Amino acid sequence: MKDVTMYSDEELSLIFLNDEFSYIDMRRSIMRHNSFIRFADDHVKESYIFTPEQLEDLEETYNNEWTEYWEE
């Protein structure tokens, strides 16, 4: 597990937006209509140690990506 707790509140979002494989995981989850909770359980909680604020920021990012994808 990668500990990101010492980084900014945006660190998890930055990982999922800037790492190609992480971004693909997030987009696949969105395409499958998975909720953020399911995405977090499947892709985040098993790989990262994070703060509640980092998870909250990632949820906002995920929801923004969801809206962008489904409004296209």
C-alpha positions as semicolon CSV with decimal commas, in nm:
position;residue;x (nm);y (nm);z (nm)
1;M;0,000;0,000;0,000
2;K;0,119;0,347;-0,080
3;D;0,089;0,601;0,201
4;V;-0,015;0,942;0,066
5;T;-0,123;1,095;0,397
6;M;0,174;1,332;0,408
7;Y;0,071;1,496;0,081
8;S;-0,196;1,754;-0,003
9;D;-0,568;1,691;0,013
10;E;-0,564;1,665;-0,368
11;E;-0,305;1,387;-0,387
12;L;-0,543;1,098;-0,457
13;S;-0,717;1,298;-0,728
14;L;-0,384;1,386;-0,882
15;I;-0,283;1,022;-0,888
16;F;-0,603;0,916;-1,062
17;L;-0,596;1,205;-1,309
18;N;-0,227;1,189;-1,397
19;D;-0,140;0,820;-1,393
20;E;-0,261;0,653;-1,712
21;F;-0,349;0,318;-1,556
22;S;-0,523;0,474;-1,256
23;Y;-0,721;0,705;-1,485
24;I;-0,827;0,410;-1,700
25;D;-0,949;0,229;-1,386
26;M;-1,152;0,532;-1,288
27;R;-1,303;0,575;-1,636
28;R;-1,391;0,205;-1,658
29;S;-1,566;0,228;-1,324
30;I;-1,763;0,528;-1,447
31;M;-1,853;0,355;-1,774
32;R;-1,989;0,062;-1,573
33;H;-2,212;0,297;-1,371
34;N;-2,028;0,208;-1,052
35;S;-2,083;0,436;-0,757
36;F;-1,790;0,614;-0,601
37;I;-1,816;0,384;-0,299
38;R;-1,767;0,079;-0,518
39;F;-1,480;0,246;-0,703
40;A;-1,315;0,337;-0,372
41;D;-1,355;-0,017;-0,240
42;D;-1,222;-0,175;-0,561
43;H;-0,939;0,061;-0,653
44;V;-0,848;0,298;-0,374
45;K;-0,879;0,133;-0,035
46;E;-0,671;-0,168;-0,134
47;S;-0,384;0,040;-0,277
48;Y;-0,354;0,360;-0,073
49;I;-0,341;0,490;0,282
50;F;-0,510;0,829;0,276
51;T;-0,681;1,093;0,484
52;P;-1,058;1,152;0,490
53;E;-0,998;1,485;0,313
54;Q;-0,808;1,314;0,033
55;L;-1,089;1,064;-0,014
56;E;-1,345;1,345;-0,012
57;D;-1,152;1,532;-0,281
58;L;-1,124;1,216;-0,491
59;E;-1,499;1,161;-0,459
60;E;-1,558;1,512;-0,593
61;T;-1,321;1,444;-0,882
62;Y;-1,490;1,111;-0,954
63;N;-1,833;1,272;-0,954
64;N;-1,711;1,547;-1,189
65;E;-1,568;1,286;-1,426
66;W;-1,896;1,091;-1,403
67;T;-2,098;1,399;-1,496
68;E;-1,862;1,486;-1,782
69;Y;-1,874;1,130;-1,921
70;W;-2,251;1,085;-1,904
71;E;-2,333;1,432;-2,036
72;E;-2,125;1,382;-2,353
